[in-house]
Amino acid sequence: MGRVRKTTRRELSVEQRARIWERYEYGYNITAIAKHFKEPRSTVSSLINRLKKQASLDFKTKPRAPRRTRTNDRQDRALVRYATANPRVPLHVLATPSKSGLKLGKDTVRKILKVYGKAKRVPRKKPWLRGENRKRRLTWTRVEKKRKRNWNTVCWSDEATFYVGENNNVFYVTRGENEEFLEKNLKPTFKSGRTKVGVWTCFCGEDIGPLVIIPKGGTMTALRYIEVLKKYFIPFYRRMVCKYGPEVVMQEDNASWHKAGAVRKFLAKQNVKYLSWPPQSPDLTPIENLWKQIKGRIGHREQRPKNIKEMEQALREVWPQITPESLLTLNNSMPRRLDAVIKNKGGSTKY
C-alpha cells in the first residue's frame, strides 16, 4: 500500500500569514478570514494571537528545537559497533537493551544506523574463499602490480554456459500491493531452462577471438579442449604474438581440463606462454564481464531463444557486436582489480 498522509493540513506560508494579518487589520473577524482563505478557524485565531504578542511583525517560521532522542552518542556508537561486528543480526535483536542499554524500536535502530552510514542490505553473492586462497590471491596481485604488466598482451580465455530460457536481467515493474501475479508484472521462466549451450572464446588487446560453440550439451573435457586449442586458439595466439610481440601470454583459470597433463604438454609443444593464475579468482579476469555483456544483449532481444538452435543463432549474431573499445576498457580495468584485491586483503571484490 502506498504512503498515506496522516493529515491534509499544511503549514501556512509567509505570504498567507501576511495576507491574513492584512485582512485582520482591515477589520474582518476571524470567522470571515478563515472562510475566505479556506483554513480552519483555530489556525487563523492562533496565528493572529501570536502576531499580536510580537513587538515587531515577523511572518517567518521560527526555528524549532530538534526532536529529543532516546539514546546518547555513546549508546549509538555501542549499537553501531555491535551491528558492524555482527552484520547478520536482525533489527529486532539490535533493538534489545543489551546492545545499546535501552529497549528501542526497529525504526529507531534504522535511523541510528543511517546516521553512521549503515543499513540492512541484501548480501552480494560471491564464492567462499579459503584463507589459503586469500593469501595466494594477495601474493599474486602484489607481484603483478610490481611487474606493471601490459594487460593488452594477455590472451584472456574462458568457457561459459548459456541456459535456454534464462533471463538474468534486472528490471522493475510498477504495480500495486495485490497485483504481483498479473501476467504483465511477472518475470517468466520456461520449462526448457536447464537446456544449455557451452561456448569458448578468447580476446587479446582490442582483438576478439573466435566463438566456439561446444557440441553435445556443452560439457568440456581435456581432449575436447585440446581440439579447441589446436583449431582456434593457436592460430589466434600466433597472430597476437606477431602484433603485440613475444610478451603475449595465455590466461586460463584452474578448471580441471585446463590443468590436465595432456593440455600442458600440448601448449608446451606449441611454445605457448601462459600466465599463472590464483585459485578462486573470477573477479580478476575481465572475460567474465565480457560474458555478462553478451548475456545482457541476448536477454534484451525482443525474441528470447527458446531452444538450442535459437540460442546458438543469437550468440553468432551478438558476437560481432563486441567492439574493440569495449575490450580495451576491460583490459584497462585490471589495475583497479588488483588494487581492490589488495585493499580487501585478498578477499572478494566488486568485479
C-alpha positions in Angstrom: 0.0 0.0 0.0 1.3 3.5 -0.8 2.1 6.2 1.7 -0.9 8.0 3.1 -0.6 11.4 4.7 -1.7 11.5 8.3 -3.2 14.9 7.8 -4.1 17.2 4.9 -3.2 20.3 7.0 -0.1 22.3 5.9 2.0 25.0 7.5 1.0 28.5 6.3 3.4 30.2 4.0 4.9 33.7 4.8 2.6 35.2 2.1 -0.5 33.6 3.5 0.3 34.9 7.0 0.8 38.4 5.7 -2.5 38.4 3.9 -4.4 37.0 6.9 -2.9 39.8 9.1 -3.7 42.4 6.5 -7.4 41.4 6.4 -7.5 41.4 10.2 -6.2 44.9 10.3 -8.9 45.9 7.8 -11.5 44.9 10.4 -12.5 41.4 9.2 -13.3 39.0 12.0 -11.6 35.6 12.5 -14.5 33.6 11.1 -14.7 35.6 7.9 -11.0 35.4 7.4 -10.9 31.6 7.9 -13.8 31.2 5.4 -12.1 33.5 2.8 -8.8 31.6 2.9 -10.4 28.1 3.5 -8.3 27.5 6.6 -9.5 26.2 10.0 -10.7 28.9 12.3 -8.4 27.7 15.0 -5.4 28.1 12.7 -6.3 31.7 11.9 -7.0 32.5 15.5 -3.8 31.0 16.7 -1.8 32.9 14.1 -3.4 36.3 15.0 -2.9 35.8 18.7 0.8 35.0 18.2 1.3 38.1 15.9 -0.4 40.4 18.5 2.2 39.4 21.1 5.2 40.3 18.8 6.9 43.6 19.3 7.6 43.8 15.6 5.8 41.8 13.0 7.7 38.8 11.6 5.8 36.3 9.4 8.7 33.9 9.1 8.7 30.5 10.7 10.9 30.4 13.8 13.3 27.5 14.1 12.0 24.7 16.3 14.0 22.7 18.8 15.2 19.4 17.4 13.4 16.3 18.5 14.8 14.7 21.6 16.5 11.3 21.0 16.2 8.4 23.5 19.9 7.5 23.1 23.0 9.4 23.5 26.1 9.3 21.3 27.8 6.7 23.4 24.9 4.4 23.2 24.6 4.9 19.5 28.3 4.0 18.9 27.9 0.9 21.0 24.9 -0.2 18.9 26.7 0.5 15.6 29.8 -1.3 16.8 27.8 -4.4 17.6 25.9 -4.2 14.3 29.1 -3.9 12.3 30.8 -6.8 14.1 27.6 -8.9 13.7 26.1 -7.9 10.3 23.6 -10.8 10.2 21.9 -9.9 13.4 18.3 -8.7 12.6 16.9 -5.4 13.7 14.6 -6.8 16.5 17.7 -8.2 18.2 19.7 -4.9 17.8 16.7 -3.2 19.5 17.2 -5.1 22.7 18.7 -3.4 25.8 21.9 -5.5 25.7 23.1 -3.7 22.6 22.7 0.0 23.4 21.4 0.0 27.0 17.8 0.8 26.1 14.9 -1.0 24.6 14.4 0.5 21.2 12.1 0.2 18.3 13.2 -1.2 14.9 12.6 2.2 13.2 14.9 3.9 15.8 17.6 1.3 15.1 17.3 2.0 11.4 17.7 5.8 12.0 20.7 5.3 14.2 22.4 3.1 11.7 21.6 5.5 8.9 23.4 8.3 10.7 26.6 6.3 10.7 26.1 5.2 7.0 24.9 1.7 7.8 21.7 -0.1 6.6 20.4 -3.6 6.2 21.1 -4.6 2.6 20.9 -7.8 0.6 24.3 -9.6 0.7 26.2 -10.0 -2.6 26.8 -13.5 -3.9 30.5 -14.4 -4.1 32.4 -17.6 -4.0 33.5 -18.6 -0.5 37.3 -18.1 -0.2 39.5 -20.3 2.0 42.2 -18.5 4.0 44.9 -20.2 2.0 43.4 -19.0 -1.3 43.1 -15.4 0.0 46.8 -15.4 0.7 47.5 -16.7 -2.8 45.3 -14.1 -4.4 47.0 -11.3 -2.4 50.5 -12.6 -3.2 49.8 -12.9 -6.9 48.2 -9.5 -7.0 51.2 -7.8 -5.3 53.6 -9.5 -7.7 51.7 -8.4 -10.8 51.3 -4.9 -9.5 55.1 -4.5 -9.1 55.7 -6.1 -12.5 53.5 -3.5 -14.2 52.4 -5.9 -16.9 50.9 -4.6 -20.2 47.5 -6.2 -19.9 46.8 -5.8 -23.6 49.3 -8.6 -24.2 47.3 -11.2 -22.2 45.1 -13.6 -24.2 42.1 -14.0 -21.9 40.3 -17.3 -22.5 37.4 -19.0 -20.8 34.3 -21.1 -21.2 30.7 -20.0 -20.4 27.3 -21.7 -20.3 24.2 -20.1 -21.7 20.9 -21.6 -20.4 17.9 -21.5 -22.8 15.0 -19.6 -21.2 17.2 -18.0 -18.5 17.0 -14.2 -18.1 19.3 -12.6 -15.6 18.5 -9.0 -16.5 17.3 -7.0 -13.5 14.3 -4.9 -14.1 11.4 -3.4 -12.1 7.7 -3.2 -12.6 5.2 -0.7 -11.3 2.4 -2.5 -9.6 0.0 -2.4 -6.6 0.1 -4.4 -3.5 -2.1 -7.2 -4.8 -1.0 -7.1 -8.5 2.2 -9.2 -8.2 0.7 -12.2 -10.1 -0.8 -10.3 -13.1 0.9 -11.5 -16.3 2.2 -8.1 -17.2 4.0 -7.9 -13.8 5.8 -11.3 -14.0 9.3 -12.3 -14.9 8.5 -15.6 -16.8 10.6 -18.7 -16.7 10.5 -21.6 -19.1 10.5 -25.3 -18.7 13.5 -25.6 -21.0 15.6 -23.5 -18.6 18.0 -26.3 -17.9 18.9 -26.8 -21.6 22.3 -25.3 -22.1 24.8 -24.2 -24.7 28.5 -24.2 -23.9 30.9 -21.8 -25.6 34.6 -20.9 -25.6 36.4 -17.8 -26.7 39.3 -15.5 -26.1 40.5 -12.0 -26.7 43.7 -10.1 -26.5 44.0 -6.3 -26.5 41.5 -5.0 -28.9 41.2 -8.2 -30.9 38.3 -10.6 -30.3 38.9 -14.3 -30.8 36.6 -16.9 -32.4 33.4 -18.0 -30.8 33.4 -21.8 -30.4 30.1 -23.5 -29.6 30.7 -26.8 -27.8 28.5 -29.6 -29.1 26.7 -32.3 -27.1 25.3 -30.3 -24.2 28.3 -28.0 -23.6 30.4 -30.3 -21.5 34.2 -29.6 -21.8 36.8 -32.3 -21.4 40.6 -32.3 -21.8 40.5 -34.0 -25.2 37.8 -31.6 -26.5 39.8 -28.6 -25.1 42.9 -29.7 -27.0 40.9 -29.8 -30.2 39.6 -26.2 -29.5 43.2 -25.0 -28.8 44.6 -26.7 -31.9 41.9 -25.4 -34.3 41.1 -22.0 -32.9 43.4 -20.7 -30.2 46.9 -21.5 -31.6 46.3 -19.5 -34.9 44.9 -16.6 -32.9 47.8 -16.7 -30.4 50.3 -16.6 -33.2 48.6 -13.6 -34.7 48.7 -11.8 -31.4 52.4 -12.6 -31.0 53.1 -11.1 -34.4 51.0 -8.0 -33.5 52.0 -7.4 -29.8 55.3 -9.1 -29.5 56.8 -12.1 -27.7 55.5 -11.0 -24.3 52.0 -12.2 -25.2 50.8 -14.8 -22.6 47.7 -17.0 -22.3 45.4 -16.8 -19.3 43.1 -19.5 -18.2 41.5 -20.4 -14.9 42.2 -23.5 -12.8 39.5 -25.8 -14.3 40.4 -29.4 -14.3 40.7 -29.7 -18.1 43.0 -26.6 -18.2 45.4 -28.2 -15.7 45.3 -31.7 -17.4 48.8 -33.1 -18.2 47.9 -33.6 -21.9 46.8 -30.0 -22.2 50.0 -28.7 -20.6 52.2 -30.9 -22.9 50.3 -29.7 -26.0 50.7 -26.0 -25.1 54.4 -26.6 -24.3 55.0 -28.1 -27.8 53.3 -25.1 -29.3 55.6 -22.7 -27.3 52.6 -21.0 -25.7 53.5 -18.9 -22.7 50.8 -18.9 -20.0 50.0 -16.7 -17.1 50.0 -18.3 -13.6 46.6 -17.8 -12.1 45.5 -17.7 -8.4 42.6 -20.0 -7.3 39.1 -18.8 -7.0 39.7 -15.6 -8.9 36.9 -15.0 -11.4 36.8 -11.3 -10.3 40.3 -10.8 -11.6 39.6 -11.9 -15.2 37.9 -9.3 -17.4 36.5 -12.0 -19.7 33.8 -12.7 -17.1 32.5 -9.2 -17.7 32.5 -9.9 -21.4 30.2 -12.9 -20.8 27.9 -10.7 -18.7 27.7 -8.2 -21.6 26.8 -11.0 -24.1 24.1 -12.5 -21.7 22.7 -9.0 -21.3 22.4 -8.4 -25.0 20.7 -11.7 -25.6 18.4 -11.1 -22.7 17.3 -7.7 -24.1 16.4 -9.1 -27.5 12.7 -8.9 -28.4 12.6 -12.7 -29.1 14.4 -14.7 -26.4 15.9 -18.0 -27.6 13.6 -20.9 -26.7 15.8 -23.8 -27.9 19.4 -24.7 -28.5 19.3 -23.8 -32.2 17.9 -20.3 -31.5 20.5 -19.8 -28.7 23.4 -20.7 -31.0 22.0 -18.3 -33.6 21.6 -15.5 -31.1 25.3 -16.0 -30.0 26.5 -15.8 -33.5 24.6 -12.6 -34.1 25.6 -10.9 -30.9 29.3 -11.8 -31.1 30.3 -9.4 -33.9 28.7 -6.6 -32.0 31.6 -6.6 -29.4 33.7 -3.5 -30.2 37.5 -3.1 -29.8 36.8 -0.2 -27.4 34.9 -2.4 -25.0 37.7 -4.9 -25.0 40.3 -2.2 -24.2 38.0 -0.9 -21.4 38.1 -4.4 -19.9 41.9 -4.6 -20.1 42.2 -1.1 -18.6 40.2 -2.3 -15.5 43.0 -4.7 -14.4 44.9 -2.1 -12.3 41.7 -1.3 -10.4 41.0 -5.0 -9.9 44.5 -5.5 -8.4 44.0 -2.5 -6.1 40.6 -3.9 -5.0 42.1 -7.3 -4.0 45.0 -5.7 -2.1 42.6 -3.3 -0.3 40.4 -6.2 0.8 43.5 -8.3 1.8 42.9 -11.0 -0.8 39.1 -11.1 -0.3 36.3 -10.7 -2.8 35.8 -7.5 -4.8 33.0 -5.8 -6.6 34.2 -7.1 -10.0 
